[in-house]
Amino acid sequence: MNRKKSFANILKITCVMVCSCIGTQLVWADKTNSESITDTAMGTDCSVRVFGSDGTAKDIMDMLSDIENKYLSWRIEGSDIANINENASESEPVMPSKWTYSYLENVLDLARKSSGAFDPTLGRVSQLWNLESDNPYIPSKSELTELLLETGWEKINLGDGEVFLKDGVQIDLGAVGKGIGCDEARKMLEEADADAAVVSVGGSILTYGKKPDGKPWKIGIANPRNEDGESYLGSLTIDGTCSISTSGDYEKYVIEDGVRYHHILDPKTGYPADSGLISVTIVCEKGWLSDGLSTACFVLGYEDSLPLLETYQAEAVFVTEDKEVIVTDGLKDMFTLTDSSYEQVEE
């Protein structure tokens, strides 16, 4: 079994605004007065840079660990999600924090509107594949069929602040957790009256406010194949506050008998999604939504993603397995293709 990780231990989308990436550290090239911190939180590499607010960068980094431990983790005993998974049933609900309940309402709305392409109940299926470890496992069809009986977003019921789960169902918000972290960072920046900031939580990025030098933020999109040593497929110039997330088949995967088994699973089959895409980047207002849409659109494929993007007023950069790049109208003036091995095509 040949296990590979593209861009090991670096960010899926890397901020190249004024920095270069060396290993897991962001090294800033300009001399603008700001506060920066790089650390690990939410199981990934994180970086925060804040202009015009002393102490806020560290506060944001602390917050990222805090929300994982208290609310989002299915692994940590006592967290909201772990408590729901352990104790909620069809007859005995669990009442989580209002914070967690609100995000659950959001993700179930996305699950509904994406016809289940985004599904927050696939945690056990992902655990079976074990693609995050050094010992991944390729399950049989019968194993997946049996496990899928205990999945399905429609088996989560919400009402009056309470969460009901059908037997065997487990919630996993990992697909939106990093975007949630970016959303909470934005709230803190607003409260601190910060001038500007860029926050990177794994593959999820928040740009906040205007850069002090007046130039747009420049966000590099990772090359999903990187066959010629080109780290970036291209870049986006972002002017102001928005959230950017990418999902791709190049981060957590195993190749066996020439087949790439990646971590973005199709909720209908339990197998890695096979939609003709190898990468999807989403740009929209909310981080949880950019995270969730990047997963849903990867599962749906280009054509079937367009109505969903319109519903949420989001924009996207799609990369196909034929190395074609399709950019939605709202990003065409903001995207620059830099790797000549790809071809940008019209919608």
N, C-alpha and C positions, 0 to 999 in steps of 0.2 A: 504494500500500500504506500503510495507516494503522497505524503501530505505536504502541501505548500501554503505559504501565506504571503500574499503580495504586500509589499511595503511593510514588512514586519515591524511592529511597534511604532509605526508613525500614523498620522491622522489620515483618515479616508478623504476628507476634504481638508486641505491645509491652507491656512491664511498666509497669503504671500503679499499682503498689503505693503509692508515695509520690512519684511523679515525673510530669513532663509531657514530651512529646516535641516537640522543636523541631528540625526538620531531621533530622539523624542523631545528635543528642546527647540524652542523658537528663539532665534537670536535676532533682535531688532536692530535695524541698520540706521535708523534716524536718531536724532538727539532731542526730539520733542519731549517736554516734561510730562511724564506719565508714571503710572505704577503698574508693574507687571508681575505676574506669578505663574509658574508652571508646576503642575503636580499631578498626582493620580487621584481620581475620584470616580465614583460610579463605574468602577471596573475598567477605566480607560484613561488615556492621557488627556489632560485638560490644560488650557491656558487662558488667562484672563489679562486683558490690558485695559486700563481705565484712565481716561484723561479728565482732570479737573475734580477729583474726589479722593482724597487720601484715605487709605484703609479699606476702601470698598472692594478692591480686587481680592484681598484676603477674605473679607466677609463673604464674597460670592463663592470662593473655593470652599470655605467651611460649610456654606449652605448646601453645596452639591453633595457632600458626604452626608450631611444631616438628613436631607430628604430621601436619600437612598436608604439610610438606616431606619428611619422612622416610618416611612410611608410606602416606598416603591418596591423594595426588595421582597421577592418570594422566598429567598434563602434565609433571611435574618429573622429569627424568632422575635415576635413582638411588633414587627412592622405591620402597617395596615393590611397590605396585600397578603402577607403570610398569615395573619389572623383570619382574614376572609377565607383563604384556602383551607385553613385548618378547621374552621368552625361553622362556616355558612352551609346551609342546606336548603332544600325546597320549603321546608316547614320552619326552620330556625334561621332567621337572618342575622347578619352582623351589621352593626352600625359603625362605619369607619369615620374618620374625620371628615368634615365638610370639604376640606381641601381634596382629599382622595376621591370622595364621591363625585365632586365636580369634574375631575379628570376622567373618571369612569363614564360619566354621562357623555363626555366628548368622544371618547374612543368608541363607545358603542354606537354613537351616531355615525362615525366614520365606517364602522363595520357594516352597518345597515346600508349606507349610501354606496359603499363599494361592493355590495352584494357578497360580502364575506371575504373579499380578497385580502382585506386586513382583518385579522382575527386574534384577539388577545388571549385565546385559550389554547394556543399551540405549544405552551411551555414544555409539557411532557414529551411531545413529539420531538422538539428540539433537543431535549435532554437525551433522548434515545439515540439520536444521531451523534451527539457528543462532539460536534465539530470544533468546539473551543478548546479541546484538550489535545494531547499528543497521541491519544488513542481513539480516533473517531471510529464510528461503527456504521455500517451500511445495513439498515434493517431490511427484512423481507417484506413483500407486499402484504402477507398475512399479518405480520406484526403491526404494520401501520394501519391496516384495516381495523384491527381490534382496538388499537389505541385511539383512532379517530372517533370511535363511538363515545368517547369521553371528552370530545372537543365540540366547539360550536358557540359562536358569540351569542346566539339566541338562547343559550342555556344559562345566561346571566340575566337576572331580573332585578331591576332597580325600582324602588318606590319609597317615598317619604324618608329619604336618607338612609335606607337600609338596602343591603345586598343579599340576594338569594342566589344560590348555586344549585344546579342539579347534581346528583351524586357523581363523584369522580372528576368533575370539572375543576380546573385550576386556572387562575388568572395570572398572566405574565405580561407586565407592561414594559418589558425590555425594549420593544421596538419603538417606543415613544419616550422612554425615560430620559434620554439625553436631551431631547427637544424640550421636555418639561423643565429640565434644569436650565436651559436657555431662557425659557419663559419666566422662570422665577428670578433669574439674573436680571432680566429686563425690569421687573418690578423693583428690584433693589436699586438699580441705576436711576430709575425715576424718583424713588424716595430720597436718594442721596443727591439728587440734582446734578448728576455727573454731566460733563460736557459731551463726552463720546466714549465709546468702548468697543472692543471686539472680544467675544467670548467663544472659545472652541471647546466643545465637549465631545471627544471622539470625532465622529463624522457630522456632528451638528454644530452650526455656527450661528451666532447672533452678531449682527452689526448694529450699533446703536449710535444715533446722532450723526453729526457731520465730522469728518476728520479735521483736526486743527489746521492742517495745511491747505484745506479747501479742495483737495483731490478726492475722487471717489475711493471707497474701499475696493481693493482688488482681491478676489477670492479665486484660488486655483482649484480646479477640478482634477482629481487624480486620474491618471491614465489607467484604465481597467486591465490593460494587457502589458504595457511597459516593456514591450519586446525589444525596443531600440534604445533603452536607457532613458527614455523621456518620462520624467516623473509626472508631468501634467499633460492632460488632454488639451486643456485650454483654460481660460479664465473668464470670470464675470466681474464687471465693474458695477458696484452697488453704491448708490448715492442715498444715504440715510439709513433708517432702521428697518431691518427685515431678518427673516430666518431662512437658513439654507441647509438642506440635508441631502446626502447622497446614499443610495443603496446600490450595491453591486455584488457580482458573483466572485469577486477577487480577494475578499478579505479572509473569510473563514471557509475553507473548502478542502476537499480531498479528491485526488485523481486516482481512479482505479480502472484498469483496462481501458484507458483512454477517455473515460467519462469523468467530467467534472461534477462533483456533488457539492453544492454550495449551501449556505445557511439560510437562504431566503426560501421558505417552504410554501408550497401551494396548499392552502387549507383544505382543498377538496381531495387531494391525493396523499398528502404527507411527504411527498417527494419534493426536491428542489424545483422551484418554478421554472418552466420552460416556455417563455413567452417571446423568445427572439431578442431579448434585451440582455445586456451585460452591465448596464449602469443607468441609473435614473437620478438626476439632481432636481430637487424641488426648491422653488423660491416662493415664499408667502409670508404672511404676517406673523403667524404663530409657530413656535418651535415644535410643539407636540404634533401639530398638523403637518409641518414639512417632513417630520420623521415618519408619521403614519402614511402620508401620501406617497413617499418614496418607496415604501414597502408595497403598498397597494398597487401602485402603478407598475412596479417591477413584475408583480404577479399577473396583472391584467394584460400587459403588453401595450404598445403605443396606441393603437386605434381605440381600444376599449378604455383607455385612460382619459381620453379627451373630455367626455362628458363629466367625469368626476372632477377633473381640474376646473372645468367651467363652473361646476356647482360650488366649489370652494374658492373661486377666483384666484387660483394658483397658476404659476408658470413652471415650465420644466425644460430640462435638457435630457434627451433620450440618446443612448448609445446602443446600437444594435450589434448582434453577433457578426454582422458583415462589415463592421467598423464604419457604419454610417452614423452621423450625428444629426439629430432632428431637434430644432429649437423652436419652442412656441413663440407666438408673435410678440408677447410682452418682454421677451429677453433677447430678441434678435439684435437690437442695438447695444446690448450690454455684454454679449458673448463674443469672445475671440478664440477661434480654433488655432492652436499652436503646434500640434503634432500632425505632420503632413501624411502620416500613414492612415489617418482618418479622413473621411469626406463629409462635409456638411451638405445636407440635402434639404430641399424645401418640403414643407408639410403637404 
